[in-house]
């Protein structure tokens, strides 16, 4: 409950800033140092980490994955930023902005210091170019169109001023305009937007692309000529000269490479690795740090997504039966060491004791599943035991992108077989899987979604999004009552009121079983080599492991001690096994006068 209360109060702060009219930021506003930057952070060196499987694109507008988002966010900036602790809007590429009293007209005034990496100024024309490119129907920008489609094409008032007019009032309008990443018109114009995947020679952000080896690695180089490098907010951040990302199709292979020293940072998403395979001399001697970070990173959801556009998953009774046949308790106990909680919500972080989620847990119940399937017209062939309907057997394909999911799928496959259902597992690599997702070319797949701080159910659950290719509504979910609630929340500027709406949507969606929900975890599990320096809170307040790119650094003394321990076979001092952000950050705030040194 405490965690939710903190989130609500901070989001209310952001909401209040939006609700006020006039010019922003207010009089007397001054840029402050990043409160999450390490007191002793210094620049230089390299950090290598596992980024994920080889992407089909690094253009985040074409591939809405966390992988592409992480890389794209290092290169391209948005009009506004957000304080990493209070969530108040702060200047970005725009030095200031105004909102009309009726909340329909937004003007942004570009920071005249903002430059592209080729020295040209970032102008209002760049903003309009990016907006129009995202909304161009021929561009595969999917869910990125949703929020910006609420505006007419912006008007370039002059080189440093751009004005947007909203077609409708929406609580998310400022977030949408302030948050989309601006592209250089002079570098992108004339190119086929859908083919700009791995070459980004002109950027605005703190990093640019270095060497890219398809399927192997990507190096990002810190820009000494970044226009904002000397600003107060940048001090102590983006410290590494190079960020070296490695691609592995299988997390198992990445884990083995990490333990051999191939790279520095490895987030754990597999309980077996965390519980059983983080032992041995490197861990005992603290050469590798094993750490849980309990911050306020929003909790998303994961599940077996069913394509409701196709039979047999266009039948609610079948979808519910598929969920009842998923033995999550067995999987959690036998494969995941009971590390996870079983999900019964699509907005799990909107609930916490004593306000727990009212959705029931879906039990593993074969008899109940059989009854539902029989009601849906699926009858067992007395000779083969296979469920039949209209002369056709119940067979479908499960589209997988990770061989390590096989042990879960084999349990599911056997339980389905017991009731007469044949599930064929088809494994593709990440790029091929993403292409199938763009066109909704699947029957069932394993999908994991992150969660935003600002809950917006439209892209995932609106019936309008069921038909848009490359969108988030991969299941094709469509429900009139949910559509009505989505429309209702658009004009609610109270975060608490919107969360109430999301809980109602959650109940309605849950009852339709678009996913057979799986499990989740509400903290970040990290492994990293003990040569890296981190702030006391390790990760940002609301971020995952990717926040290490901005906040961690190389301390020469730590590096020397690590090298010495490695050479002599000695131990290093242990670091905390668990870090609770709120506790550590509060302690730092109380000690500021005595301990914190000026950032250099």
C-alpha positions in Angstrom: 0.0 0.0 0.0 2.8 2.3 0.8 4.4 1.9 -2.6 1.1 2.7 -4.3 0.6 5.7 -2.1 4.0 7.1 -3.1 3.3 6.6 -6.7 -0.1 8.3 -6.5 1.2 11.3 -4.7 4.0 11.8 -7.2 1.8 11.4 -10.2 -0.5 14.0 -8.6 2.4 16.3 -8.6 2.8 15.8 -12.4 -0.9 16.2 -12.9 -1.0 19.5 -11.1 1.8 20.8 -13.2 -0.2 19.9 -16.3 -3.4 21.3 -15.0 -2.0 24.8 -14.5 -2.2 27.2 -17.4 0.4 29.6 -18.7 4.1 29.5 -19.3 6.3 26.7 -18.0 8.6 26.3 -16.1 7.5 28.9 -13.7 9.5 32.1 -12.8 12.7 31.4 -11.0 13.1 27.9 -12.2 16.7 26.7 -12.4 18.1 23.4 -13.6 19.3 21.3 -10.7 21.8 18.4 -10.6 20.3 15.0 -11.1 19.4 13.9 -7.6 20.1 10.3 -8.5 23.7 10.9 -9.8 26.4 9.4 -7.7 28.3 11.9 -5.5 31.6 10.6 -6.7 30.7 9.7 -10.3 33.4 10.3 -12.9 33.7 9.9 -16.6 35.6 7.4 -18.7 35.9 3.7 -19.4 33.5 1.2 -20.7 30.6 -0.9 -19.5 29.5 -4.0 -21.4 26.1 -5.5 -20.9 23.7 -8.0 -22.4 21.1 -6.2 -24.4 18.9 -9.1 -25.6 18.5 -11.0 -28.8 19.5 -9.5 -32.1 16.8 -6.9 -33.0 15.1 -6.5 -36.3 15.5 -2.7 -35.9 17.0 -0.2 -33.5 14.5 2.4 -34.8 12.2 2.5 -31.7 9.4 3.9 -33.9 9.5 0.7 -35.9 10.3 -1.8 -33.1 8.5 -1.0 -29.9 10.7 -3.2 -27.7 12.6 -2.3 -24.6 15.8 -3.1 -26.4 15.2 -0.5 -29.2 13.9 2.0 -26.7 17.1 1.8 -24.6 19.4 2.4 -27.6 17.1 5.0 -29.3 16.8 6.9 -26.0 20.6 7.3 -25.8 20.6 9.0 -29.3 17.4 11.1 -29.5 15.9 13.5 -27.1 12.4 14.8 -26.5 10.9 18.2 -26.1 10.6 17.8 -22.3 12.2 15.8 -19.6 11.0 14.7 -16.2 12.5 15.0 -12.8 13.6 11.4 -12.0 12.3 11.7 -8.4 9.4 14.1 -8.3 8.2 13.4 -11.9 7.7 17.1 -12.6 8.1 18.2 -16.2 11.4 19.9 -16.9 12.9 21.5 -20.1 14.5 19.2 -22.7 15.0 20.2 -26.3 12.4 22.8 -25.5 13.5 25.5 -23.0 9.9 26.4 -22.2 6.3 25.7 -23.1 2.8 27.1 -22.8 -0.6 25.6 -22.5 -3.8 27.5 -23.3 -6.6 27.8 -20.7 -8.8 25.3 -22.6 -5.9 22.8 -22.7 -6.1 22.5 -26.5 -3.2 24.6 -27.7 0.4 23.8 -26.8 3.4 25.9 -27.8 7.0 24.8 -27.4 10.0 27.1 -27.6 13.2 25.3 -28.6 16.3 25.7 -26.6 18.5 27.7 -28.9 21.6 25.9 -27.5 20.2 22.5 -28.7 22.3 21.2 -31.6 22.4 18.0 -33.7 25.7 16.1 -33.8 26.5 17.7 -37.2 26.3 21.2 -35.6 22.9 22.2 -37.0 20.3 23.6 -34.6 17.4 21.5 -33.5 14.4 23.5 -34.8 10.6 23.5 -34.9 10.9 22.0 -38.4 12.5 18.9 -36.9 9.6 18.5 -34.5 7.0 18.8 -37.3 8.9 16.4 -39.5 9.0 13.8 -36.7 5.3 14.2 -35.9 4.3 13.9 -39.5 6.5 10.9 -40.1 5.0 9.0 -37.1 1.5 9.7 -38.3 2.2 8.9 -42.0 -0.1 5.9 -42.7 2.5 4.2 -44.7 5.0 4.2 -41.9 4.9 1.1 -39.5 4.9 3.2 -36.4 2.1 1.3 -34.8 1.2 2.3 -31.3 3.3 5.5 -31.5 0.5 7.0 -33.6 -2.2 6.7 -30.9 -1.4 9.6 -28.6 -0.1 11.9 -31.4 -3.2 11.3 -33.5 -5.1 13.4 -31.0 -3.4 16.5 -32.6 -3.6 18.3 -35.9 -0.3 18.5 -37.8 1.7 21.1 -35.9 2.3 24.7 -37.1 5.9 25.9 -37.3 5.6 29.5 -36.0 9.2 30.2 -36.5 12.5 28.3 -36.3 12.3 28.0 -32.6 8.6 27.9 -31.9 6.0 25.1 -32.8 2.4 25.1 -31.9 0.1 22.0 -31.5 -3.7 22.0 -31.5 -5.4 19.1 -29.8 -8.6 17.6 -31.4 -9.7 16.6 -27.9 -8.8 17.3 -24.3 -6.8 14.4 -22.8 -4.8 14.1 -19.6 -1.9 12.6 -21.6 -1.6 15.4 -24.2 1.4 17.2 -22.6 3.0 13.8 -21.9 2.5 12.8 -25.6 3.9 16.0 -27.0 6.7 16.4 -24.5 7.8 12.8 -24.7 8.2 11.8 -28.3 11.8 11.7 -29.5 12.7 14.3 -32.2 14.5 13.3 -35.4 16.7 15.4 -37.6 14.6 16.4 -40.7 17.6 17.2 -42.8 19.1 13.7 -42.2 15.9 11.6 -42.5 13.9 13.4 -45.2 13.9 11.5 -48.4 14.6 8.1 -46.8 12.1 5.3 -46.6 11.2 5.6 -42.9 10.4 1.9 -42.7 14.0 1.1 -43.8 15.9 3.3 -41.3 16.9 0.5 -38.9 20.6 0.6 -38.1 22.1 3.8 -39.4 21.7 7.0 -37.4 24.5 9.3 -38.3 22.9 12.5 -36.9 21.7 12.5 -33.3 21.0 14.9 -30.5 21.5 12.9 -27.4 24.5 12.0 -25.2 25.6 8.9 -27.2 26.0 8.1 -30.9 26.4 4.7 -32.6 29.8 3.2 -33.0 30.4 -0.2 -34.4 27.4 -2.4 -35.1 27.8 -6.1 -35.8 24.5 -7.6 -36.7 23.6 -10.4 -34.3 26.8 -9.9 -32.3 27.2 -6.4 -30.7 26.7 -2.7 -30.7 29.0 0.0 -29.3 27.6 3.4 -28.3 30.1 6.2 -28.0 29.6 9.1 -25.5 29.6 12.5 -27.3 31.9 15.1 -25.9 30.1 17.6 -28.1 26.6 16.8 -26.7 25.0 20.2 -26.5 23.8 19.6 -22.9 27.0 17.9 -21.6 27.9 20.8 -19.4 24.4 21.4 -18.0 23.8 21.0 -14.2 21.4 18.1 -14.8 24.0 16.1 -16.8 26.7 16.2 -14.1 27.4 12.7 -12.7 25.4 11.0 -15.5 26.3 9.3 -18.8 29.7 8.6 -17.4 31.0 5.8 -19.6 33.0 6.7 -22.7 31.6 3.5 -24.3 28.6 1.3 -23.8 29.1 -2.0 -25.4 26.0 -4.1 -25.9 26.1 -7.8 -26.7 23.3 -9.8 -28.4 22.5 -13.4 -27.5 19.5 -15.2 -28.8 19.4 -17.3 -25.7 19.7 -15.9 -22.2 21.3 -19.2 -21.1 24.3 -18.5 -23.5 24.5 -14.9 -22.3 24.6 -16.1 -18.7 27.5 -18.4 -19.4 29.4 -15.7 -21.2 28.8 -13.3 -18.4 30.3 -15.6 -15.8 33.4 -16.0 -18.0 33.8 -12.2 -18.0 32.5 -11.4 -21.5 30.6 -8.5 -20.1 29.9 -6.6 -16.9 26.2 -6.5 -16.2 23.6 -9.2 -16.4 20.0 -8.8 -15.2 18.5 -12.2 -14.1 15.1 -13.1 -15.4 15.4 -16.8 -14.7 14.9 -18.1 -11.1 17.0 -21.2 -11.6 20.0 -19.0 -12.5 19.3 -16.8 -9.5 18.8 -19.6 -7.0 21.0 -22.4 -8.2 23.7 -21.0 -10.5 25.1 -18.0 -8.7 27.5 -20.0 -6.6 31.2 -20.7 -6.8 34.4 -18.9 -6.2 33.6 -15.7 -8.2 30.5 -15.2 -6.0 32.1 -16.3 -2.7 34.9 -13.8 -3.2 32.5 -11.1 -4.3 34.1 -10.7 -7.7 30.5 -10.9 -9.0 27.9 -8.9 -7.1 24.5 -10.5 -6.6 21.9 -7.9 -5.7 18.2 -7.4 -5.5 17.0 -3.8 -6.0 13.6 -2.9 -4.6 12.7 0.4 -6.3 9.4 1.7 -7.8 9.8 0.2 -11.2 6.2 -0.4 -12.4 5.1 -4.0 -12.7 3.8 -5.1 -16.1 2.3 -8.5 -16.9 3.1 -11.5 -19.0 1.0 -14.3 -20.3 0.2 -16.6 -23.1 -1.5 -14.3 -25.6 -4.3 -15.7 -27.6 -5.2 -14.3 -31.0 -8.9 -13.6 -30.6 -9.2 -12.7 -34.3 -9.0 -16.5 -35.1 -10.9 -19.6 -34.1 -10.8 -21.3 -31.7 -9.6 -18.4 -29.6 -12.5 -16.2 -30.7 -14.5 -18.2 -28.1 -14.3 -17.0 -24.5 -15.1 -20.5 -23.2 -12.0 -21.8 -25.1 -9.8 -19.0 -23.8 -10.8 -19.6 -20.2 -10.2 -23.3 -20.6 -6.7 -22.6 -21.9 -6.0 -20.6 -18.8 -7.5 -23.4 -16.6 -5.1 -25.9 -18.2 -2.0 -23.8 -17.3 -0.5 -25.4 -14.2 1.2 -22.3 -12.8 1.7 -23.5 -9.2 3.6 -26.6 -10.5 5.8 -24.4 -12.8 6.5 -21.9 -10.1 7.3 -24.6 -7.6 9.3 -27.0 -9.8 11.0 -24.7 -12.2 11.1 -21.3 -10.5 11.6 -22.1 -6.8 8.5 -20.2 -5.9 10.2 -16.9 -6.7 7.2 -15.4 -8.4 3.7 -14.3 -7.5 0.9 -15.5 -9.8 -0.7 -12.7 -11.7 -4.4 -12.1 -11.6 -4.4 -8.6 -13.0 -3.1 -6.5 -16.0 -2.5 -3.6 -13.6 -0.9 -5.5 -10.7 0.8 -2.4 -9.2 -2.5 -0.7 -8.7 -3.2 -3.1 -5.9 -1.5 -3.9 -2.7 -2.7 -5.0 0.8 -5.2 -4.2 2.2 -6.6 -3.2 -1.2 -5.8 -6.4 -2.9 -6.9 -7.3 -6.4 -10.5 -8.6 -6.5 -9.9 -10.8 -9.6 -9.8 -14.4 -8.6 -6.7 -16.5 -9.2 -7.3 -18.9 -12.1 -6.8 -22.4 -10.8 -5.3 -25.4 -12.6 -8.5 -27.3 -13.2 -8.7 -29.9 -16.0 -12.3 -30.9 -15.2 -13.6 -27.3 -15.4 -11.6 -26.8 -18.7 -13.2 -30.0 -20.2 -16.7 -28.7 -19.3 -16.0 -25.3 -21.0 -14.6 -27.0 -24.1 -17.6 -29.3 -24.3 -19.9 -26.2 -24.0 -17.9 -24.7 -26.9 -18.7 -27.7 -29.0 -15.4 -29.6 -28.7 -16.1 -33.3 -28.2 -13.5 -36.0 -27.8 -13.2 -38.6 -30.6 -13.8 -41.9 -28.8 -11.1 -43.6 -30.8 -8.3 -41.1 -30.5 -9.3 -38.9 -27.6 -8.6 -35.8 -29.7 -11.1 -33.0 -29.3 -13.1 -32.5 -32.5 -15.5 -29.8 -33.8 -17.2 -29.7 -37.2 -14.9 -32.5 -38.3 -11.7 -30.7 -37.4 -9.3 -31.5 -34.5 -8.3 -29.0 -31.9 -4.8 -28.1 -33.0 -2.9 -24.9 -32.8 0.6 -23.5 -33.0 2.4 -21.8 -30.1 4.9 -19.2 -31.4 7.9 -19.1 -29.2 11.1 -17.0 -29.5 13.2 -18.5 -26.7 14.3 -22.1 -26.4 14.5 -21.7 -22.6 10.7 -21.5 -22.5 10.5 -25.1 -23.7 10.4 -26.6 -20.2 7.3 -24.5 -19.4 5.7 -25.2 -22.7 6.3 -29.0 -22.4 4.3 -29.1 -19.2 1.5 -27.1 -20.8 1.7 -29.2 -23.9 1.2 -32.4 -21.9 -1.8 -31.1 -20.0 -3.4 -29.9 -23.2 -2.8 -33.4 -24.7 -4.5 -35.0 -21.7 -7.7 -33.2 -22.6 -7.3 -33.9 -26.3 -5.7 -30.7 -27.6 -2.6 -30.7 -29.8 -0.2 -27.8 -29.4 2.7 -27.5 -31.9 5.6 -25.3 -30.6 7.2 -23.2 -33.3 10.4 -21.4 -32.3 11.6 -18.3 -34.2 14.3 -15.7 -33.5 13.4 -12.3 -32.1 13.4 -10.5 -35.4 11.1 -13.1 -37.0 8.8 -13.1 -34.0 8.5 -9.4 -34.0 7.5 -9.4 -37.7 4.7 -11.9 -36.9 3.6 -9.7 -34.0 3.4 -6.7 -36.4 0.9 -8.5 -38.5 -0.7 -10.5 -35.7 0.3 -13.7 -37.5 0.1 -16.1 -34.6 -2.4 -18.2 -32.7 -0.8 -18.2 -29.2 2.5 -16.8 -28.0 4.3 -15.7 -24.8 4.2 -12.0 -24.5 5.7 -9.9 -21.6 4.8 -6.2 -21.2 6.3 -3.6 -19.1 4.2 -1.0 -17.3 4.3 2.8 -17.5 4.1 5.1 -14.6 1.1 6.8 -16.3 -1.5 4.1 -16.9 -3.1 4.5 -20.4 -5.2 1.5 -21.4 -5.9 2.7 -24.9 -3.1 1.1 -26.9 -3.5 -2.3 -25.3 -7.3 -2.6 -24.9 -9.1 -0.3 -27.3 -11.1 -2.0 -30.0 -9.8 0.6 -32.5 -6.3 -0.6 -31.9 -7.2 -4.2 -32.7 -7.1 -3.4 -36.4 -4.0 -1.2 -36.4 -0.9 -3.2 -37.5 2.3 -3.2 -35.4 0.3 -2.1 -32.4 0.1 -3.3 -28.8 -3.4 -4.9 -29.0 -1.9 -8.1 -30.3 -4.8 -10.3 -29.0 -7.4 -8.3 -31.0 -9.3 -7.5 -27.8 -12.5 -5.5 -28.4 -15.2 -4.8 -25.8 -17.7 -1.9 -25.8 -17.7 -1.4 -22.1 -14.0 -1.2 -22.0 -14.0 1.3 -24.9 -16.5 3.4 -23.0 -14.2 3.4 -19.9 -11.2 4.3 -22.1 -13.1 7.3 -23.4 -14.1 8.3 -20.0 -10.6 8.3 -18.5 -9.3 10.6 -21.2 -10.6 13.8 -19.6 -9.9 12.8 -16.0 -7.0 14.8 -14.7 -7.1 13.1 -11.3 -4.7 10.2 -11.2 -6.7 8.5 -8.5 -9.9 8.7 -10.6 -8.0 7.3 -13.6 -6.7 4.5 -11.5 -10.2 3.6 -10.5 -11.1 3.4 -14.1 -8.1 1.2 -14.8 -9.2 -1.2 -12.1 -12.7 -1.4 -13.7 -11.1 -2.1 -17.1 -8.9 -4.7 -15.4 -11.9 -6.5 -14.1 -13.6 -6.5 -17.5 -10.5 -7.6 -19.4 -9.6 -10.3 -16.9 -13.1 -11.8 -17.4 -12.4 -12.1 -21.2 -9.2 -14.0 -20.9 -7.2 -12.5 -23.8 -4.2 -13.9 -22.0 -3.6 -16.9 -19.9 -1.8 -14.9 -17.2 1.5 -16.1 -15.9 3.6 -14.7 -13.0 5.8 -11.8 -12.1 8.3 -10.3 -9.7 8.4 -6.8 -8.1 12.1 -6.2 -7.8 15.1 -6.2 -10.1 17.7 -9.0 -9.9 21.2 -8.0 -10.9 24.6 -9.6 -11.4 27.6 -7.4 -12.1 31.3 -7.6 -11.8 32.6 -5.8 -8.8 34.7 -3.3 -10.7 31.7 -1.1 -11.5 30.8 1.8 -9.2 27.1 2.6 -8.5 25.2 5.2 -6.5 24.0 3.9 -3.1 20.5 3.2 -4.6 22.1 1.3 -7.5 19.2 2.0 -10.0 16.9 4.9 -10.6 13.7 5.2 -8.7 11.4 4.0 -11.5 13.9 2.3 -13.8 15.2 -1.1 -14.5 18.7 -2.3 -15.2 19.0 0.1 -18.2 19.3 3.0 -15.8 22.9 1.8 -15.1 23.8 3.3 -18.5 23.2 6.7 -17.1 24.1 6.4 -13.4 27.1 3.9 -13.0 30.7 4.7 -13.6 34.3 3.3 -13.3 36.1 4.2 -10.1 39.9 3.8 -10.6 40.4 2.6 -7.0 37.6 0.0 -7.3 39.0 -1.1 -10.7 42.5 -1.5 -9.2 41.2 -3.4 -6.2 39.2 -5.7 -8.5 42.2 -6.3 -10.8 44.4 -7.0 -7.7 41.8 -9.5 -6.3 41.4 -11.2 -9.6 45.2 -11.6 -10.0 45.9 -12.8 -6.5 42.7 -14.8 -6.0 41.6 -12.8 -3.0 38.2 -11.5 -1.9 36.6 -8.1 -2.2 34.3 -6.5 0.4 30.7 -7.7 0.0 28.1 -5.3 -1.3 24.5 -5.3 0.1 22.5 -8.3 -1.2 19.4 -6.2 -1.2 18.9 -2.4 -1.8 15.6 -0.7 -0.9 15.5 2.5 -2.9 13.3 4.5 -0.6 15.3 3.7 2.5 18.7 4.3 1.0 17.6 7.5 -0.8 16.0 8.9 2.4 19.2 8.1 4.3 21.2 10.0 1.7 18.9 13.0 1.9 19.3 13.1 5.7 23.1 13.0 5.4 23.5 15.4 2.5 25.1 18.2 4.6 27.7 15.9 6.0 28.6 13.6 3.2 27.7 14.8 -0.3 30.5 16.4 -2.2 30.0 18.8 -5.1 29.7 16.9 -8.4 32.6 17.4 -10.8 
